[in-house]
Amino acid sequence: MKLALAQINPIVGNIEGNTQKILSNITQAKNQRANLVIFPELAIVGYPPRDLLLKPSFIEQNLDALDTIARTMPDGITAIIGCIQKNTLQTGKNLYNSVAVIANGRIVSIHHKSLLPNYDVFDEQRYFEPGPIVTLARIDGKKIGISICEDLWTLQDVVGRVLYHHDPISTLAAEGAQIFINVAASPFVVDKHKIRRKLLSEHAKRYQLPLVYVNQVGGNDELIFDGRSCVYSPSGELIAQAKGFAEDLLIVELNGNTPSRIEPTTEGVQDVKNALVLGLRDYVRKCRFDKGVVIGLSGGIDSSLVAALAVEALGAEYVHGIAMPSEYNSPSSLADAKQLAENLGIDFNVVTIDCIRAAFDSQLKDIFAGREPDVTEENIQARIRGTILMAMSNKFGYLVLSTGNKSELAMGYCTLYGDMVGGLSVINDVPKTLVDEIAKLINSEREIIPENVFIKPPSAELRPNQTDQDSLPPYEILDPILKMYIEEEKSAEEIIEVGFDADIVKKVIVTVDKNEYKRKQASIGLKVTSRAFGSGRRMPIAQGFKQFKR
């Protein structure tokens, strides 16, 4: 059997465009003499469609598209396509997360997703009914066991605690499947690909069957999908792999003599960089910010990294930098911002904010009489800069990119309506120490980010001689504590037992918790860790739970 793994990048809700992309890939697969072409989960509507699923017209357009594909696709090839189906029973949710098997102008069979994830960013139980039965598809005389994404995540020795009481893969094997096919929309998280590989390999080995895995690629809002569709042999050996972070049509001959393509894979820091570039590019493209983006360039490493990522994602002509110095900014900061812009080849402007800040001081001096300057005046500076960035957005149609990192956002070391303004937070799920690593990776071939940016102490430069460590623990201490508390849900006692200072741990936890209100007002950010400040983390703001013993 000659397979085509169609790793596509759909736009959520663009049913017409997604349908054309599917038909184009079917034609390409047919031209390469494939017998079967396989598309990702919910390929017709894109993943995740969220509350679009509550619109009856959305469901009907999805079904119409399925019929269009069946009528239009060429004969002599079978397609497996992720779609939505209605639940015709009088009980349960109205919809199924399904795949359709299409051949010779008709829908041959429909198969439903059995396991519906309801954790982190997933909320499928809100919309879908679990598939009532697991059935095999018959394609070219073969019994095919089709599953959908989460249906695979059932091996305790790989994933840890199993969340479900039945295993669709074992059922498919017991029914006599000869090939496993899993269609997925599995979001990127750093190092998740290693777990996926082990999971797929173990399933193939356990049942001594080839396993075909087709994953969505691209960015949809906060989520990034890394693709890397693949095939494993019955012995659990990787025999084919599509590109990471790019669309691909991978042709594989099962039991054939022709070796299949195995694209090299990346990991770690390189993976995070690739994910951020893809997520940024797709957010701008899919939201139609055709004029490009604007970034406040402070001369610091965060804004420098965001600018470099934006140029790689969009091209220099679509990236606009603006420096907004005050008397508290060192001359080197402006010089570093200017040098960065020259290195990247981007548009660069300077707007000095001293006179604007002086106007605020003048208007507020009577109201503030008798009170010493404090964080109020610092925040006014940040909000002036935010206003200028939004003015650039309004006047020229640019998307403002926020440049705050995860460490700052966790600790509330950011200003509402100031440096937090923007339509997309590119690195708000990237800890400060990882920011440094990605920046060094960007500079690995030539100096893009000026060397001085790496060596000067991080600073908001909102008062004389200010550094981040005036308010925060050193990042090499802070980031591991944040990871344990936010991503691993460790208690204060557990973190202290690792060896961190008790007073620092308690201060960090209290600070994280009290700044939830800020994070709820932050712009959408790209998710790259297992626990981001986005839709997958739903902490209350008004709450009194104590995270450590007094």
Steps between C-alpha positions, in 0.01 A plus 500: 500500500635842402401769750508879488518679835349845432636720776305821439470838670128585509344827607234449766159566350624558144309198376516598134874564509569185699291298255701628206822415682371147564400452135837630382682252724279214380590586140871515585477166678319343203767636265761323715296178468394479862212266583406682820541861613455586868423841649517628862227520763216743412686591180191652339437754778844531661588430861392624751167641372377566856160675516463510123374148567193653663393659169267271297607667174863415575413131535297504178780665302737232628263226381451673164878516459524128564247436226689735266822310559326167434351626170814680384796284594642268232419130483762241580604646836351485849510791746473504880391848609437647845153656525199563725199269502162540665382276780153388390415342834273683741755494782853628538678791331388594150830435322775248443867569426530266203682388190340411169637239262423614144547311174342486155279802553343398830555483873583137569506509880509734800707447815467699823753607762462296818714688755426870540772700679381749757821635654743785439393672174261220401126528558354237269242373748337841470408425140533133407345167591746208533478252216262222609684215325840439344481362146753408234518657157554285193730654242647311203425171668675600825343532842600846623476601866431875495539705817504873570776672698419442870389143427872413497590645839428189702838345589571552868871426472532788250250765607475431872151508645247386240185712501268253331338168587528338159762475226376548141828374355474165677141472377606566140772238532254247644262567210774393257660826387790452258614864504453774760431854374479790744398848382591776744511865590761472774635839616868569547653503846875497544627139513149356442623355171721259693197365687301472177775298334515258788121471512469423129788255504363313802153463347650363179722253689228391741264390222763424233323726251613799292379830643438808286474837677389821325518824697380852423762774457478877551396758755138558605473776762716399798557143383778387269495165322835354402396238243770229486255244365661158490477125450626225731565142399353200689829478689464861620761642264454847348483445124366837378469852638369825354645845560465682827322838512415497127240356266602177333366216288689186601475196273555162667490153351397255770677166447665649192861497390536876463645670811278775638609852582598566862533872561748596773340622819598779736471517877536731797583865440490463121151351525375793711644749253339321205167488682507872583582594141217285366250619761584865437489462121164323502339737750592799284404322176175343618383818675591697183736757647629572152685818599731316739592546866646767726727435797622730773879454495654574839847370428429204731512133417123435504408759236812411302397134489142582400625722217734228373222241510265738319748558219548125455124446503386791283796661325676823592266718294208404727673578830511852643701593807459805717719611790343723766783613727477716811764655723527168686608306193872458462648622169609142432139380501403727213823411319428128543144541371625692197771244430251217525270672249792548261606136537146385427441753223174625650332840510603688817376821664572682825237684706636657820245495782653752746277787394190281518599376846562860609146591393362222720714618792378855454134406486520264798732696731222664700308174546823315594630781725673369814559152357837369390547362148447124489381228263222735388743715304677192366172360370408829337813468286407147396146615417628787290697248297196275473294792371761578233508138387122488473504829308734337249261207479198723443669728249677240287310177564792324672455223754676591827718217626540487879848408613461385862629156597341233720714579806385862500138413437503242781632757746288791378818682403316680223261792463135466408422723199874566471753240389215245505316664210486313174312254288740208545747413776770310317713381794264514798538121540879517475690530832776761514779241508357337186474844336878525539552156345281572197673835449839330505373247246392785272850646528672165433585576137544878511439783744140611466431597861783730614740339745446775756135392533616169647742638756320798652273434803130473407315820583164668439688835515214684666707656776870578552731193504207257507556127441254207499678348799392797713154342500552138392726213602772421245338333200710186537330455839159641411437296185539154657268603784242628252522181296439281805215718629319579174574211265542218753254628765750440782426633847726743684622218723591282202694783335683585821595134543686516167731753660359845428492767771170489686453879511563533126260216419223646712552848353487362147181302563320793665605729213389258231159454660426867559575593139240274341287807423775636276536180304127484436535834316809408299487451126488150356839326508664211317503178705826303505512352852276246669327769709460841342314809622220442251178306452647191667560670837179611668589644838247717686597858578289548811615206714650438842676163472834501685775331300723436800472441872542803722 
